[in-house]
């Protein structure tokens, strides 16, 4: 194998593929990226039996072939190379990489020991790449990170006709985003539980490419299904999580509310960040709403306290409610609007945050539910 490639194209392809490689692979070859040159195209691929990533780059190919090298090491090297064309050749049990006056020799692993990448499942439809990336970011923030509860680490994808809904929860907050997409089958009705980290990384990588992302789905036994995404020259597949017993979380959204507040998103984020500086990790920030506006307070160790007032339009009985500051900031940061509408039942029931337009009305499509923290004052 021998080829020449532009430095930026190579670095980008290797970085994207290496990102999904396991930190502690069950077998050494799974820490590698496969470089395969065929007819002037370089395929850079990675696979850990759960997630596969593949990207195609145009190269000047002198000799077709394949080599398997450490993904993370190659990613670090290509990122640090000068902005010049890169010459790569497989020589015996090594890979030689030359860029300008920089030269690297890397050991290779046996190509024949590397598992075959799974085929892309059957196409289910397409969705606008940029809108998809935004929607996934809005929802994935609420997914759990506790691997002992695998169901909570996923994003539930609900496909019903031309509507796609995404839900995620870690039991302390819940995000729901609904959007339009273009199904191949107008009568489609499918649910899938996708690992949140994989979905987020994939959407983030495909979003800036523009155009459309093709979604592909196959269903097997419990936990055996697979989902695929492709856009531009990139494709990813991932095994689905077992979502057969996913709780009916939509029912957590209150049917009605007794109070609501309209606030400027950027201002509230800044105020919460400032006030939370004195709060310990498990200490909530208190939001006190009244006709006069909003006061944000927090207390920490050794009687450290902070409070700040800000403007807010509030209707309802005066209310003081406590939230985890980071969860509150996460929800506000992903609204994609200048104003937020916070709706409350009372100080002990979940609150719902929605983006609001200039007229003060809710912008449909996204809702972020956050559980309050009980506080004694």
ABEGO torsion letter per residue (X at the ends): XBBBBBAAAAAAAAAAAAAABBABBABAAAABBBBBBBGGBBBBBBBAGABBBBBBBBBBBABBEBBBBBAAAAAAAAAABBBBBBBBBBBEABBBBBBEABBBBBBBBBAAABBBBBBBBBBAEBBBAAAAAAAAAAAAAABBABAABAAAABBBBBBBEABBBBBBBAGABBBBBBBBBBBABAABBBBBBBBAAAAAAAAAAAAAAEEBBBBBBBBBBBGABBBBBBBEABBBBBBBBBAAABBBAAAABBABBABBBBBBAAAAAAAAAAAAAABBAABBBBBBBBAAEBBBBBBBBGGBBBBBBBBBBBBEBBBBBBBBAAAAAAAAAAAGBABBBBBBABAABBBBBBBBBAAGBBBBGBBBBBBBBBBBX
